[in-house]
Amino acid sequence: MAVGDLSMPVMHPVKGVRIGITEAYIRYKNRKDLVVFELAEQANTAAVFTTNAFCAAPVQVAKANLAQANSRYLIINTGNANAGTGTTGMANALRSCTAL
């Protein structure tokens, strides 16, 4: 359930950042649910994650990847459809990173 104003402000280009969105049918059809960020080679990355002890596989993978090095590519899905998926979810998250 959406809460509050859902309108988006005008987004201006940021040098060194490219963004793509698509419908990956993760949870619903006809809904843009996947975002890919490409960052310039010299870009630094930082992230804020949930403190939940049972975070989803993609969160675990992102934490591990960002702890090793700055990432040039970020893949983000919406909808929490990937939480509580166990070893299958972990395999899917790793496969998504490899495909990217």
N, C-alpha and C positions, 0 to 999 in steps of 0.2 A: 504494500500500500504506500503510495507516494504521500509525502507530507511536505507542505510548504510550496513555494513558488518553484515551478519546474522550468521556467523560461531560462534560456542561456544568454549570457552577454555576448557581444560581438567578440570573436576570438581573432586576435591579430597574429600573423606569422612570427615565429621565434627563430632567429638565425641558428642553424645547426640542429633543428628539430623537425622531423617529418612525422605526421600522424596519419594513420589509415584506420578506417572502421569498416566492419562488414557484419553480415548476418551469418553466424556460424551455427544457428539452430541449437544452441546449448540448452536452452530451456523452453523458448517459445519460437514459433515461426514468425517471419516478417517483423523481426525486432533486431535492431543493430545491437549485438551483444559481445563483440570482440573488437579490441583496440590494439593496434601495434604502434609503438613509438620507435623511431630510429633516431639515435643521437649522434652528433658529430664525434669523431674519434677522440678529441681532446676533452670531451664532456666528462664531468664528474657526476656520480649518481648517489642518491641517498633515498631512504625509504622509511616509512613508519608502518609498523605491522601491529596486528592484534596481539594482545597479551594472553589470549585464551590458550590454555594448555592443549587443547584439541583443535588446533588450526588445520585448515584444509591442506591437502597435498600441494596445490600450487603455491600456497604461502610458505610451506616448508622448503620447497624447491627455490623459490625466490630468495628467501633468507640465506640459504646455502650459497647460491650463485653470487649474490651481492656481497657476501662476506669474503669471497675469493678475489673478486676484481670488479672494476667498474664495468657495467654492461652497456653495450651500444644499442641493444634492442630490448624492449619490454613488451610483453604480451599480457593483456589484462582482459579477463572475461567478467561479465556481469551476472548477477542472478543467483549466486551461492549454489548453483546446481552441482558444483564440484566438491562440496563438503561431505564428509562422512563416507567417502568412497573406498577407503582402505587401500590395499595394494594395487587394485585396478586404477584408482584415482592417481596414485603416485606414478604408475607406468604411463598413464595418459598425460600427466603434467610433464614428465621427462620427454615423452615423444613430441609434445607440442614445442618444447624448447629446441629439440633437435631439428624439427621441421623448419623452425624459424631461422 
